[in-house]
Each structure stands twice: as C-alpha cells, then as structure tokens.
Amino acid sequence: MPCRVGITTRPEKRRREWENKVIGLKNWRIIGKHQSRKKAQEHEDSYARQHGCGAMHGGRWGSGMYYVYRFDYTRTK
C-alpha cells in the first residue's frame, strides 16, 4: 500500500483535500510539528526516505505552525 508524507499549516483541511484525491485513505497521522518550514521540510524528506513514501514538495509558504503528516492509500482517483 503506498504512503504519502507532506507539510501543511491546516491539517484538517489538507486531510479533506486528500480524501478527494485518493481512494482508501487510512492511517492519517501528524508525525511532527515545527515552527519553521525548513525544519518541517527536513522532517518530511527524512521520513519519505526512511519509509519509502511519496512526498509533495513545493506549495505556498504559510504562517504559523507547520505540521508534517503521513497517510496510506490504495490508489489515486
């Protein structure tokens, strides 16, 4: 089962977005909280390498706390 890791400042909204993009989303977890985008990006990259998850790089730079999330899914829609 593929997995995905990413960064967001709005975890619940991001989860709803992914629920509309993939089939079989499960095991959604927040695996880290960081005050800087750089630290969150390092965490995302490290987790993706260690666990073989796809990572979503890029996106807008928000403000506030950066949450690193991960989830499993069956396939994309």
MDTraj code that builds the backbone (N, CA, C; nanometers):
import mdtraj as md
import numpy as np

residues = "MET PRO CYS ARG VAL GLY ILE THR THR ARG PRO GLU LYS ARG ARG ARG GLU TRP GLU ASN LYS VAL ILE GLY LEU LYS ASN TRP ARG ILE ILE GLY LYS HIS GLN SER ARG LYS LYS ALA GLN GLU HIS GLU ASP SER TYR ALA ARG GLN HIS GLY CYS GLY ALA MET HIS GLY GLY ARG TRP GLY SER GLY MET TYR TYR VAL TYR ARG PHE ASP TYR THR ARG THR LYS".split()
xyz = np.array([
    [0.0855, -0.1175, 0.0000],
    [0.0000, 0.0000, 0.0000],
    [0.0896, 0.1232, 0.0000],
    [0.0695, 0.2150, -0.0956],
    [0.1528, 0.3345, -0.0996],
    [0.1248, 0.4273, 0.0187],
    [0.2248, 0.5079, 0.0500],
    [0.2081, 0.6080, 0.1554],
    [0.2515, 0.7437, 0.1016],
    [0.2075, 0.8472, 0.1698],
    [0.2363, 0.9840, 0.1301],
    [0.2721, 1.0621, 0.2552],
    [0.3640, 1.1555, 0.2413],
    [0.4014, 1.2439, 0.3510],
    [0.3997, 1.3868, 0.2973],
    [0.3613, 1.4822, 0.3818],
    [0.3548, 1.6206, 0.3373],
    [0.3572, 1.7182, 0.4534],
    [0.3490, 1.8455, 0.4182],
    [0.3534, 1.9549, 0.5159],
    [0.2314, 2.0430, 0.4942],
    [0.1732, 2.0896, 0.6030],
    [0.0609, 2.1825, 0.5940],
    [0.0549, 2.2690, 0.7189],
    [-0.0113, 2.3821, 0.7068],
    [-0.0419, 2.4643, 0.8241],
    [-0.1873, 2.4437, 0.8655],
    [-0.2623, 2.3654, 0.7862],
    [-0.4046, 2.3401, 0.8129],
    [-0.4327, 2.1902, 0.7997],
    [-0.4008, 2.1112, 0.9004],
    [-0.4095, 1.9652, 0.8862],
    [-0.5477, 1.9109, 0.8512],
    [-0.6525, 1.9604, 0.9119],
    [-0.7857, 1.9048, 0.8833],
    [-0.8305, 1.9374, 0.7412],
    [-0.8035, 2.0588, 0.6973],
    [-0.8384, 2.0961, 0.5600],
    [-0.7581, 2.0128, 0.4611],
    [-0.6309, 1.9916, 0.4900],
    [-0.5462, 1.9130, 0.3992],
    [-0.5935, 1.7680, 0.3922],
    [-0.6353, 1.7133, 0.5050],
    [-0.6864, 1.5759, 0.5046],
    [-0.8097, 1.5650, 0.4141],
    [-0.9007, 1.6600, 0.4253],
    [-1.0201, 1.6583, 0.3396],
    [-0.9825, 1.6682, 0.1916],
    [-0.8820, 1.7483, 0.1608],
    [-0.8361, 1.7591, 0.0218],
    [-0.7839, 1.6250, -0.0285],
    [-0.7042, 1.5563, 0.0543],
    [-0.6511, 1.4255, 0.0139],
    [-0.7614, 1.3213, 0.0029],
    [-0.8623, 1.3297, 0.0872],
    [-0.9742, 1.2347, 0.0777],
    [-1.0445, 1.2456, -0.0572],
    [-1.0381, 1.3619, -0.1197],
    [-1.0969, 1.3812, -0.2525],
    [-1.0030, 1.3412, -0.3659],
    [-0.8752, 1.3176, -0.3359],
    [-0.7764, 1.2849, -0.4396],
    [-0.7379, 1.1376, -0.4442],
    [-0.7580, 1.0661, -0.3328],
    [-0.7163, 0.9259, -0.3278],
    [-0.8308, 0.8362, -0.2836],
    [-0.8164, 0.7089, -0.3119],
    [-0.9120, 0.6071, -0.2680],
    [-0.8469, 0.5279, -0.1555],
    [-0.9226, 0.5034, -0.0498],
    [-0.8749, 0.4201, 0.0601],
    [-0.7795, 0.4881, 0.1563],
    [-0.7950, 0.6180, 0.1777],
    [-0.7078, 0.6884, 0.2718],
    [-0.7266, 0.6311, 0.4120],
    [-0.6146, 0.5943, 0.4754],
    [-0.6208, 0.5491, 0.6145],
    [-0.4871, 0.5752, 0.6825],
    [-0.4869, 0.5572, 0.8129],
    [-0.3673, 0.5778, 0.8963],
    [-0.3130, 0.7207, 0.8870],
    [-0.4030, 0.8196, 0.8743],
    [-0.3616, 0.9602, 0.8739],
    [-0.3057, 0.9933, 1.0114],
    [-0.1862, 1.0493, 1.0134],
    [-0.1248, 1.0897, 1.1404],
    [-0.0434, 1.2163, 1.1214],
    [-0.0422, 1.2979, 1.2238],
    [0.0504, 1.4105, 1.2314],
    [0.1755, 1.3544, 1.2975],
    [0.2870, 1.3577, 1.2258],
    [0.4103, 1.2972, 1.2772],
    [0.5108, 1.4012, 1.3256],
    [0.4769, 1.5297, 1.3108],
    [0.5662, 1.6330, 1.3609],
    [0.5037, 1.7708, 1.3533],
    [0.5485, 1.8592, 1.4420],
    [0.5082, 1.9998, 1.4429],
    [0.6358, 2.0821, 1.4501],
    [0.6447, 2.1821, 1.3631],
    [0.7662, 2.2630, 1.3574],
    [0.7296, 2.4099, 1.3413],
    [0.8111, 2.4957, 1.3982],
    [0.7871, 2.6393, 1.3858],
    [0.8493, 2.6969, 1.2599],
    [0.9357, 2.6205, 1.1930],
    [0.9946, 2.6706, 1.0687],
    [0.9666, 2.5739, 0.9543],
    [0.9474, 2.6306, 0.8375],
    [0.9239, 2.5497, 0.7173],
    [1.0463, 2.4626, 0.6882],
    [1.1645, 2.5170, 0.7114],
    [1.2877, 2.4431, 0.6840],
    [1.2944, 2.3150, 0.7668],
    [1.2655, 2.3238, 0.8956],
    [1.2683, 2.2048, 0.9824],
    [1.1610, 2.1048, 0.9400],
    [1.0427, 2.1551, 0.9049],
    [0.9356, 2.0660, 0.8592],
    [0.9773, 1.9957, 0.7303],
    [1.0429, 2.0683, 0.6398],
    [1.0874, 2.0089, 0.5135],
    [1.1922, 1.9008, 0.5377],
    [1.2834, 1.9255, 0.6303],
    [1.3841, 1.8248, 0.6646],
    [1.3179, 1.6993, 0.7200],
    [1.2178, 1.7175, 0.8056],
    [1.1452, 1.6042, 0.8634],
    [1.0728, 1.5271, 0.7530],
    [1.0039, 1.5989, 0.6648],
    [0.9320, 1.5347, 0.5545],
    [1.0276, 1.4530, 0.4676],
    [1.1394, 1.5121, 0.4284],
    [1.2356, 1.4429, 0.3425],
    [1.2916, 1.3181, 0.4094],
    [1.3270, 1.3303, 0.5358],
    [1.3821, 1.2177, 0.6108],
    [1.2808, 1.1042, 0.6219],
    [1.1576, 1.1371, 0.6567],
    [1.0534, 1.0350, 0.6716],
    [1.0267, 0.9663, 0.5378],
    [1.0189, 1.0438, 0.4310],
    [0.9931, 0.9868, 0.2983],
    [1.1032, 0.8879, 0.2598],
    [1.2289, 0.9236, 0.2838],
    [1.3403, 0.8335, 0.2522],
    [1.3356, 0.7073, 0.3367],
    [1.3139, 0.7219, 0.4663],
    [1.3158, 0.6075, 0.5579],
    [1.2018, 0.5101, 0.5338],
    [1.0856, 0.5602, 0.4913],
    [0.9663, 0.4758, 0.4813],
    [0.9189, 0.4526, 0.3381],
    [0.9904, 0.5087, 0.2419],
    [0.9537, 0.4883, 0.1023],
    [0.8237, 0.5547, 0.0611],
    [0.7903, 0.6647, 0.1265],
    [0.6658, 0.7364, 0.0959],
    [0.6900, 0.8422, -0.0112],
    [0.5863, 0.8695, -0.0886],
    [0.5913, 0.9820, -0.1799],
    [0.5820, 1.1110, -0.1004],
    [0.6491, 1.2144, -0.1474],
    [0.6467, 1.3436, -0.0782],
    [0.5982, 1.4505, -0.1748],
    [0.5282, 1.5476, -0.1216],
    [0.4777, 1.6589, -0.2019],
    [0.5636, 1.7814, -0.1725],
    [0.6561, 1.8132, -0.2615],
    [0.7400, 1.9308, -0.2412],
    [0.6767, 2.0515, -0.3081],
    [0.7121, 2.1664, -0.2576],
    [0.6578, 2.2891, -0.3140],
    [0.5396, 2.3376, -0.2328],
    [0.4566, 2.4154, -0.2959],
    [0.3409, 2.4693, -0.2256],
    [0.3690, 2.6082, -0.1723],
    [0.2647, 2.6662, -0.1164],
    [0.2760, 2.8021, -0.0629],
    [0.3412, 2.8006, 0.0748],
    [0.4049, 2.9103, 0.1062],
    [0.4617, 2.9290, 0.2389],
    [0.3565, 2.9974, 0.3238],
    [0.3053, 2.9275, 0.4235],
    [0.2067, 2.9849, 0.5138],
    [0.2747, 3.0443, 0.6353],
    [0.1943, 3.0791, 0.7322],
    [0.2494, 3.1262, 0.8586],
    [0.1915, 3.0405, 0.9696],
    [0.2575, 3.0416, 1.0830],
    [0.2120, 2.9609, 1.1953],
    [0.2897, 2.8312, 1.2056],
    [0.2297, 2.7337, 1.2693],
    [0.2917, 2.6040, 1.2915],
    [0.2845, 2.5198, 1.1641],
    [0.3942, 2.4501, 1.1336],
    [0.3982, 2.3587, 1.0194],
    [0.3827, 2.2166, 1.0710],
    [0.2845, 2.1462, 1.0186],
    [0.2565, 2.0083, 1.0584],
    [0.3033, 1.9141, 0.9479],
    [0.3756, 1.8107, 0.9872],
    [0.4152, 1.7060, 0.8935],
    [0.3172, 1.5915, 0.9129],
    [0.2545, 1.5493, 0.8037],
    [0.1539, 1.4430, 0.8110],
    [0.1952, 1.3259, 0.7229],
    [0.1326, 1.2111, 0.7473],
    [0.1531, 1.0938, 0.6633],
    [0.0245, 1.0134, 0.6596],
    [0.0075, 0.9382, 0.5518],
    [-0.1089, 0.8502, 0.5403],
    [-0.0814, 0.7417, 0.4374],
    [-0.1607, 0.6369, 0.4441],
    [-0.1591, 0.5291, 0.3458],
    [-0.2822, 0.5445, 0.2578],
    [-0.2752, 0.4893, 0.1374],
    [-0.3910, 0.4926, 0.0483],
    [-0.3821, 0.3772, -0.0503],
    [-0.4945, 0.3465, -0.1126],
    [-0.4993, 0.2367, -0.2080],
    [-0.4500, 0.2815, -0.3449],
    [-0.5074, 0.3916, -0.3951],
    [-0.4663, 0.4463, -0.5250],
    [-0.5222, 0.5872, -0.5405],
    [-0.4697, 0.6587, -0.6389],
    [-0.5229, 0.7917, -0.6672],
    [-0.6498, 0.7791, -0.7505],
    [-0.7317, 0.8827, -0.7448],
    [-0.8573, 0.8835, -0.8224],
    [-0.8297, 0.9211, -0.9662],
])
top = md.Topology()
chain = top.add_chain()
for i, resn in enumerate(residues, 1):
    res = top.add_residue(resn, chain, resSeq=i)
    for name in ("N", "CA", "C"):
        top.add_atom(name, md.element.get_by_symbol(name[0]), res)
traj = md.Trajectory(xyz[None], top)
